[in-house]
Amino acid sequence: MTKADIVNEVAKTTGVEKTTVLKVVDEFTKCVKSSLAKGNPVYLRGFGSFIIKHRAEKAARNITKMTTITIPAHNIPAFKPAKEFMNSVK
């Protein structure tokens, strides 16, 4: 399902114009991104959590040059679904 599909589905079910729904979806994603960029997780009860996972520094191999490189520690965004959401998907 794409962003356009989500906008169409929400507009059809709620009766709200597609342009308004598109603005809401865009603002939602912008809020989630800015919150995660500040280091704050986003919790949506019954749906799941957008969290930051920390990856430690590690050594990796470049097999073409036969060298070892160091990948620095970094943070990545992740999604952890709620139990209710997991049960509905099963």
DSSP file (Angstrom, degrees, kcal/mol; ACC not computed):
  #  RESIDUE AA STRUCTURE BP1 BP2  ACC     N-H-->O    O-->H-N    N-H-->O    O-->H-N    TCO  KAPPA ALPHA  PHI   PSI    X-CA   Y-CA   Z-CA
    1    1 A M              0   0    0      0, 0.0     2,-0.1     0, 0.0     0, 0.0   0.000 360.0 360.0 360.0 130.8    0.0    0.0    0.0
    2    2 A T     >  -     0   0    0      1,-0.1     4,-2.2     0, 0.0     5,-0.2  -0.436 360.0-100.3 -97.7 173.6    1.4    3.4   -1.0
    3    3 A K  H  > S+     0   0    0      1,-0.2     4,-2.5     2,-0.2     5,-0.2   0.890 124.8  53.4 -60.6 -39.4    0.9    6.8    0.5
    4    4 A A  H  > S+     0   0    0      1,-0.2     4,-2.5     2,-0.2    -1,-0.2   0.889 107.4  51.3 -63.3 -39.4   -1.6    7.6   -2.3
    5    5 A D  H  > S+     0   0    0      2,-0.2     4,-2.5     1,-0.2    -1,-0.2   0.901 109.9  49.5 -63.9 -40.7   -3.5    4.4   -1.5
    6    6 A I  H  X S+     0   0    0     -4,-2.2     4,-2.7     2,-0.2     5,-0.3   0.931 111.2  49.1 -63.1 -45.5   -3.7    5.4    2.2
    7    7 A V  H  X S+     0   0    0     -4,-2.5     4,-2.4     1,-0.2     5,-0.2   0.925 112.6  47.8 -60.3 -45.8   -4.9    8.9    1.3
    8    8 A N  H  X S+     0   0    0     -4,-2.5     4,-2.2     2,-0.2    -1,-0.2   0.910 113.0  48.1 -62.2 -42.7   -7.6    7.5   -1.0
    9    9 A E  H  X S+     0   0    0     -4,-2.5     4,-2.4     2,-0.2    -2,-0.2   0.920 114.1  45.0 -65.8 -45.0   -8.8    5.0    1.6
   10   10 A V  H  X S+     0   0    0     -4,-2.7     4,-2.5     2,-0.2     6,-0.4   0.904 113.7  50.2 -67.0 -40.6   -9.0    7.5    4.4
   11   11 A A  H  X S+     0   0    0     -4,-2.4     4,-1.9    -5,-0.3    -2,-0.2   0.895 112.5  47.8 -63.3 -39.7  -10.7   10.1    2.2
   12   12 A K  H  < S+     0   0    0     -4,-2.2    -2,-0.2    -5,-0.2    -1,-0.2   0.912 116.2  42.2 -68.5 -42.3  -13.3    7.4    1.1
   13   13 A T  H  < S+     0   0    0     -4,-2.4    -2,-0.2     1,-0.2    -1,-0.2   0.856 124.5  33.8 -75.8 -34.1  -14.0    6.2    4.6
   14   14 A T  H  < S-     0   0    0     -4,-2.5    -2,-0.2    -5,-0.2    -3,-0.2   0.714  96.5-128.5 -95.5 -21.3  -14.2    9.6    6.3
   15   15 A G     <  +     0   0    0     -4,-1.9     2,-0.2    -5,-0.3    -4,-0.1   0.557  61.8 137.9  83.4   7.1  -15.6   11.8    3.5
   16   16 A V        -     0   0    0     -6,-0.4    -1,-0.3    -5,-0.2    -2,-0.1  -0.595  63.4 -93.8 -85.3 148.6  -12.8   14.3    3.9
   17   17 A E     >  -     0   0    0     -2,-0.2     4,-2.1     1,-0.1     3,-0.2  -0.259  28.5-123.1 -62.2 148.2  -11.2   15.8    0.8
   18   18 A K  H  > S+     0   0    0      1,-0.2     4,-2.7     2,-0.2     5,-0.2   0.851 110.2  56.7 -61.7 -36.5   -8.1   14.1   -0.5
   19   19 A T  H  > S+     0   0    0      2,-0.2     4,-1.9     1,-0.2    -1,-0.2   0.893 108.7  46.9 -64.5 -38.4   -6.0   17.3   -0.3
   20   20 A T  H  > S+     0   0    0     -3,-0.2     4,-2.0     2,-0.2    -2,-0.2   0.916 112.8  48.6 -67.9 -43.5   -6.8   17.6    3.4
   21   21 A V  H  X S+     0   0    0     -4,-2.1     4,-2.7     1,-0.2    -2,-0.2   0.895 109.3  53.7 -63.5 -40.2   -6.0   14.0    4.1
   22   22 A L  H  X S+     0   0    0     -4,-2.7     4,-2.5     1,-0.2    -1,-0.2   0.910 108.1  49.8 -61.0 -42.8   -2.7   14.3    2.2
   23   23 A K  H  X S+     0   0    0     -4,-1.9     4,-2.5     2,-0.2    -1,-0.2   0.901 111.4  49.3 -62.1 -41.0   -1.8   17.3    4.4
   24   24 A V  H  X S+     0   0    0     -4,-2.0     4,-2.4     2,-0.2    -2,-0.2   0.926 111.8  47.5 -65.2 -44.8   -2.6   15.3    7.5
   25   25 A V  H  X S+     0   0    0     -4,-2.7     4,-2.3     2,-0.2    -2,-0.2   0.912 113.2  49.0 -63.2 -42.5   -0.6   12.3    6.4
   26   26 A D  H  X S+     0   0    0     -4,-2.5     4,-2.1    -5,-0.2    -2,-0.2   0.914 112.3  47.6 -63.3 -43.4    2.4   14.6    5.5
   27   27 A E  H  X S+     0   0    0     -4,-2.5     4,-2.5     2,-0.2    -2,-0.2   0.871 109.8  54.0 -66.8 -36.8    2.3   16.4    8.8
   28   28 A F  H  X S+     0   0    0     -4,-2.4     4,-2.4     2,-0.2    -2,-0.2   0.948 111.0  44.6 -61.0 -48.9    2.1   13.1   10.7
   29   29 A T  H  X S+     0   0    0     -4,-2.3     4,-2.5     1,-0.2    -2,-0.2   0.878 112.7  52.4 -64.9 -36.0    5.2   11.7    9.0
   30   30 A K  H  X S+     0   0    0     -4,-2.1     4,-2.5     2,-0.2    -1,-0.2   0.900 109.8  49.0 -65.3 -40.3    6.9   15.1    9.5
   31   31 A C  H  X S+     0   0    0     -4,-2.5     4,-2.2     2,-0.2    -2,-0.2   0.909 111.9  48.4 -65.1 -42.6    6.1   14.9   13.3
   32   32 A V  H  X S+     0   0    0     -4,-2.4     4,-2.4     2,-0.2     5,-0.2   0.930 113.0  48.1 -63.6 -45.2    7.3   11.4   13.6
   33   33 A K  H  X S+     0   0    0     -4,-2.5     4,-2.3     1,-0.2    -2,-0.2   0.928 113.5  46.0 -61.7 -46.2   10.6   12.2   11.8
   34   34 A S  H  X S+     0   0    0     -4,-2.5     4,-1.4     2,-0.2    -1,-0.2   0.875 112.2  51.2 -68.2 -35.8   11.3   15.3   13.9
   35   35 A S  H  <>S+     0   0    0     -4,-2.2     5,-2.7    -5,-0.2     4,-0.4   0.926 112.6  45.3 -65.1 -44.7   10.5   13.5   17.1
   36   36 A L  H ><5S+     0   0    0     -4,-2.4     3,-1.0     1,-0.2    -2,-0.2   0.860 108.4  57.2 -67.2 -35.2   12.8   10.7   16.3
   37   37 A A  H 3<5S+     0   0    0     -4,-2.3    -1,-0.2     1,-0.3    -2,-0.2   0.828 106.6  49.9 -64.2 -30.8   15.5   13.1   15.2
   38   38 A K  T 3<5S-     0   0    0     -4,-1.4    -1,-0.3    -3,-0.2    -2,-0.2   0.536 124.0-107.3 -82.3  -7.4   15.3   14.7   18.6
   39   39 A G  T < 5S+     0   0    0     -3,-1.0    -3,-0.2    -4,-0.4    13,-0.1   0.579  77.9 130.7  92.9  10.6   15.7   11.2   20.2
   40   40 A N      < -     0   0    0     -5,-2.7    -1,-0.3    -6,-0.2    -2,-0.2  -0.863  51.3-135.6-101.5 125.5   12.1   11.0   21.4
   41   41 A P        -     0   0    0      0, 0.0     2,-0.5     0, 0.0    10,-0.2  -0.342  12.9-132.7 -72.5 160.5   10.1    7.8   20.6
   42   42 A V  E     -A   50   0A   0      8,-2.5     8,-2.8    -2,-0.0     2,-0.5  -0.974  18.2-162.3-117.9 122.0    6.5    8.0   19.3
   43   43 A Y  E     -A   49   0A   0     -2,-0.5     2,-0.6     6,-0.2     6,-0.2  -0.911   9.7-176.4-109.3 125.5    4.0    5.7   20.9
   44   44 A L  E >>  -A   48   0A   0      4,-2.7     3,-2.4    -2,-0.5     4,-2.3  -0.917  29.6-130.0-119.9 101.8    0.6    4.9   19.2
   45   45 A R  T 34 S+     0   0    0     -2,-0.6    -2,-0.0     1,-0.3     4,-0.0  -0.236  90.3  11.0 -57.0 130.2   -1.4    2.7   21.6
   46   46 A G  T 34 S+     0   0    0      1,-0.1    -1,-0.3    35,-0.0    36,-0.0   0.285 129.4  57.1  85.2 -10.2   -2.8   -0.3   19.8
   47   47 A F  T <4 S-     0   0    0     -3,-2.4    35,-2.0     1,-0.3     2,-0.3   0.744 103.1-100.3-114.3 -59.9   -0.6    0.2   16.8
   48   48 A G  E  <  -AB  44  81A   0     -4,-2.3    -4,-2.7    33,-0.3     2,-0.4  -0.970  29.2 -78.0 159.4-171.6    3.0    0.3   17.8
   49   49 A S  E     -AB  43  80A   0     31,-2.6    31,-3.0    -2,-0.3     2,-0.7  -0.972  17.3-145.9-127.9 136.7    6.0    2.5   18.6
   50   50 A F  E     +AB  42  79A   0     -8,-2.8    -8,-2.5    -2,-0.4     2,-0.2  -0.914  40.0 171.2 -95.6 117.5    8.5    4.3   16.4
   51   51 A I  E     - B   0  78A   0     27,-2.6    27,-2.6    -2,-0.7     2,-0.5  -0.757  35.9-116.5-127.5 168.7   11.8    4.0   18.3
   52   52 A I  E     - B   0  77A   0     -2,-0.2     2,-0.4    25,-0.2    23,-0.0  -0.935  26.0-160.6-106.5 127.8   15.5    4.7   18.0
   53   53 A K  E     - B   0  76A   0     23,-3.1    23,-2.7    -2,-0.5     2,-0.5  -0.909  11.6-138.1-108.0 137.5   17.8    1.7   18.1
   54   54 A H  E     - B   0  75A   0     -2,-0.4     2,-0.5    21,-0.2    21,-0.2  -0.814  11.3-158.2 -96.4 129.8   21.5    2.2   18.8
   55   55 A R  E     - B   0  74A   0     19,-3.5    19,-2.0    -2,-0.5     3,-0.1  -0.931  16.8-134.0-106.6 126.8   24.0    0.3   16.8
   56   56 A A        -     0   0    0     -2,-0.5     2,-0.1    17,-0.2    15,-0.1  -0.289  33.3 -85.8 -75.1 162.0   27.5   -0.2   18.4
   57   57 A E        +     0   0    0     16,-0.1     2,-0.3    13,-0.0    -1,-0.1  -0.422  57.0 176.8 -64.9 141.3   30.7    0.3   16.6
   58   58 A K  E     -C   71   0B   0     13,-2.2    13,-3.3    -2,-0.1     2,-0.4  -0.978  30.3-115.6-147.6 160.4   31.8   -2.8   14.8
   59   59 A A  E     -C   70   0B   0     -2,-0.3     2,-0.3    11,-0.2    11,-0.2  -0.774  33.1-177.7 -96.2 141.2   34.5   -4.1   12.4
   60   60 A A  E     -C   69   0B   0      9,-3.1     9,-3.0    -2,-0.4     2,-0.4  -0.908  20.8-122.7-134.7 162.4   33.6   -5.2    8.9
   61   61 A R  E     -C   68   0B   0     -2,-0.3     2,-0.9     7,-0.2     7,-0.2  -0.900   2.5-150.9-111.6 135.1   35.5   -6.7    6.0
   62   62 A N  E  >> -C   67   0B   0      5,-3.0     5,-1.5    -2,-0.4     4,-1.4  -0.887  17.7-169.5 -96.7 101.4   35.8   -5.3    2.5
   63   63 A I  T  45S+     0   0    0     -2,-0.9    -1,-0.1     1,-0.2     5,-0.0   0.736  78.5  58.2 -72.6 -21.4   36.3   -8.6    0.7
   64   64 A T  T  45S+     0   0    0      1,-0.2    -1,-0.2    -3,-0.1    -2,-0.0   0.878 120.9  26.9 -73.7 -35.7   37.2   -7.0   -2.7
   65   65 A K  T  45S-     0   0    0     -3,-0.4    -2,-0.2     2,-0.1    -1,-0.2   0.472 102.6-128.8-101.9  -4.6   40.2   -5.1   -1.2
   66   66 A M  T  <5 +     0   0    0     -4,-1.4     2,-0.3     1,-0.2    -3,-0.2   0.912  63.8 131.1  55.5  46.8   40.8   -7.6    1.7
   67   67 A T  E   < -C   62   0B   0     -5,-1.5    -5,-3.0     2,-0.0     2,-0.5  -0.863  56.8-124.4-124.4 161.0   40.8   -4.8    4.3
   68   68 A T  E     -C   61   0B   0     -2,-0.3     2,-0.3    -7,-0.2    -7,-0.2  -0.894  27.3-172.2-104.3 134.0   39.1   -4.3    7.6
   69   69 A I  E     -C   60   0B   0     -9,-3.0    -9,-3.1    -2,-0.5     2,-0.5  -0.885  19.7-127.9-122.2 157.1   37.0   -1.1    8.1
   70   70 A T  E     -C   59   0B   0     -2,-0.3   -11,-0.2   -11,-0.2   -13,-0.0  -0.915  11.8-153.2-107.4 124.9   35.3    0.2   11.2
   71   71 A I  E     -C   58   0B   0    -13,-3.3   -13,-2.2    -2,-0.5     3,-0.1  -0.871  26.0-129.5 -94.6 119.1   31.7    1.1   11.1
   72   72 A P        -     0   0    0      0, 0.0     2,-0.1     0, 0.0   -17,-0.0  -0.186  29.1 -88.2 -68.5 160.7   31.1    3.8   13.6
   73   73 A A        +     0   0    0    -16,-0.1     2,-0.3   -19,-0.0   -17,-0.2  -0.402  59.8 164.3 -63.6 142.2   28.3    3.6   16.3
   74   74 A H  E     -B   55   0A   0    -19,-2.0   -19,-3.5    -3,-0.1     2,-0.3  -0.975  34.6-115.7-156.4 165.4   25.0    5.1   15.0
   75   75 A N  E     -B   54   0A   0     -2,-0.3   -21,-0.2   -21,-0.2   -23,-0.0  -0.839  25.2-169.8-107.2 145.4   21.3    5.3   15.6
   76   76 A I  E     -B   53   0A   0    -23,-2.7   -23,-3.1    -2,-0.3     2,-0.2  -0.983  24.5-115.6-132.4 146.5   18.6    3.9   13.3
   77   77 A P  E     +B   52   0A   0      0, 0.0     2,-0.3     0, 0.0   -25,-0.2  -0.535  38.4 177.4 -77.1 148.6   14.8    4.3   13.3
   78   78 A A  E     -B   51   0A   0    -27,-2.6   -27,-2.6    -2,-0.2     2,-0.4  -0.966  24.3-134.9-146.8 160.7   12.8    1.2   14.0
   79   79 A F  E     -B   50   0A   0     -2,-0.3   -29,-0.2   -29,-0.2   -31,-0.0  -0.983  11.9-168.3-121.4 129.7    9.1    0.2   14.4
   80   80 A K  E     -B   49   0A   0    -31,-3.0   -31,-2.6    -2,-0.4   -33,-0.1  -0.951  20.7-139.3-116.9 110.0    7.9   -2.1   17.1
   81   81 A P  E     -B   48   0A   0      0, 0.0   -33,-0.3     0, 0.0     2,-0.1  -0.333  19.8-112.4 -69.5 149.9    4.3   -3.3   16.5
   82   82 A A     >  -     0   0    0    -35,-2.0     4,-2.6   -38,-0.2     5,-0.2  -0.379  25.5-112.6 -74.7 158.2    1.9   -3.5   19.5
   83   83 A K  H  > S+     0   0    0      1,-0.2     4,-2.7     2,-0.2     5,-0.2   0.899 118.9  54.1 -58.7 -41.7    0.7   -6.9   20.6
   84   84 A E  H  > S+     0   0    0      1,-0.2     4,-1.6     2,-0.2    -1,-0.2   0.901 110.3  46.4 -59.3 -42.6   -2.9   -6.0   19.5
   85   85 A F  H  > S+     0   0    0      2,-0.2     4,-1.5     1,-0.2    -2,-0.2   0.908 111.6  51.2 -66.6 -43.6   -1.5   -5.2   16.0
   86   86 A M  H  X S+     0   0    0     -4,-2.6     4,-1.8     1,-0.2    -2,-0.2   0.906 109.2  50.9 -61.0 -42.3    0.5   -8.4   15.9
   87   87 A N  H  < S+     0   0    0     -4,-2.7    -1,-0.2     1,-0.2    -2,-0.2   0.854 107.9  52.3 -65.9 -34.7   -2.5  -10.5   16.8
   88   88 A S  H  < S+     0   0    0     -4,-1.6    -1,-0.2    -5,-0.2    -2,-0.2   0.800 109.9  49.2 -72.1 -27.4   -4.6   -8.9   14.1
   89   89 A V  H  <        0   0    0     -4,-1.5    -2,-0.2     1,-0.2    -1,-0.2   0.832 360.0 360.0 -79.3 -33.3   -2.0   -9.6   11.5
   90   90 A K     <        0   0    0     -4,-1.8    -1,-0.2    -5,-0.2    -2,-0.2   0.515 360.0 360.0 -64.5 360.0   -1.6  -13.3   12.5
